[in-house]
Amino acid sequence: MSKIKWRLRIYESLPSTSAFCKEQAEAGAAEGLAVMARRQTAGRGTKGRVWVAPPGNLSFSLLLRPADVVSCLKTLPFLTSIAVYEAIHALLPTTELTLKWPNDILLRGDKVSGILIESSPAPEGWVVVGIGVNIRSAPEMPGRHLACLAQLGLSPAPEALAKMIMDHLSAGLAAFASSGADFVRDAWLSRAHKIGTRLAVTTGDDYTEGLFHGLGPEGQLLLLTAGNKVKSFLSGETSMMLQVRDAPCH
């Protein structure tokens, strides 16, 4: 797999970098388009949530055109979270940075980065990866605990961090092409919270507590539940239990 030739376009303000990127994809834009906004006014997160992105934080989206969209979607959440982790960790080598299934990046147990992956309905089409990183500030959101890199004295320029993430994602995609899914699973697990971490998983109206037991062959979350039963999740929202909270950054 040849290295992706990224083309970073920077805008002062956009409602949503992913919405803009999807429009460009539908218009025929080539793979490698990267769209960053210094201010995003209508950012979107998972489950229809709003992703608040004040100036100084990173908001950008990437366009990929994989040969097999369905196969790509199985590994891309893990590859993207690894890329974000590696970019931050290169600037801030700390044990307080971890991954949480499937693609959240946590700093001291609180979310510092979010990833939203969207695709075209056709088997062969486009994939847009939206990435947000709280650099200078952690927006206040009801019921959510967020962190920012400034908490640990790190405040890189958003465009510099974006370029680092793109480089790491290119390297990850190339490694996956040559080494397969086992490489991705092992790389993700080595950066995630420890096996045995107590988690809660919410899927619709179902709520399950248990101990993190690794990943399945398709990237499923494995949870060791009561009675030593291992339960597998292909989707759902996870939360770490009994976390220690730090003072919010401003």
C-alpha positions, 0 to 999 in steps of 0.5 A: 500500500502506497503512502497516502498523500494528504492535502490539508486545507485549513478554514477559519470556521466551518459548521462541521469538518466531516460534513464538509468532507462528505460533500467533497467526497460526494463531489468526487474528491480524491483520497487524502483530502484533510479538512481542518477548521480553527473554529467548528460551530456544529461539530458532531460526536457519536450517538448524535451528540454535539462535539464542542470545539472552541478555538485552540482545539483540533477539529479535522476530518480525513477522506479515505477511499478504501477498496473495501469499505466494509472491511476498512470499517472493522479496523479503522476505529482502532487504527485511528485511535492508535494514530491519535495516541501516538501523535500525542504520546510523541509530544507528551510521553506519559502513562496517563494516556490510554485507549478505551474501546473502541476509539476513545483517547483518555487522559487521566481517565477522562476523554481528551479526543473523540473519533467519528467515522462515517461512510458511503452506503456503497461497498466501494466508496468513501470513508470520512474520519472526523477527529477532535482533540481538546488541546487548550480547553475541555468544554463542559458537557452535562454528564461527561468528563473531558480533559485537555492536553493543557492540563499537563502543560502541552499546547501544540498548534492544531495543524502541527498535531493534525499532520502528526496524526495523519503521518501515524495513520498512514503508517498504521494503514500500511502496517495493517496492509502488510501484517493484518488484523492481528497487528492492529489488535495487538497494537491497540491492546498495548495502548489500552487500559489494563486487562481486568479494568472494570467497565460498564457497557450500555447497548440500547436499554441494556447495561452490563458491568464486568472486567475488560477481557480483551478484544475478539477477532473482529475487534469485539469488546470482551467483558468478563461478567458475573459467573465468569462468563465472557460477553462479546460486544460489537457495539455499545458505549463503554465507561470506566468505573471508579475513576479518579477525577481531576480538576477541569482545565480552563 
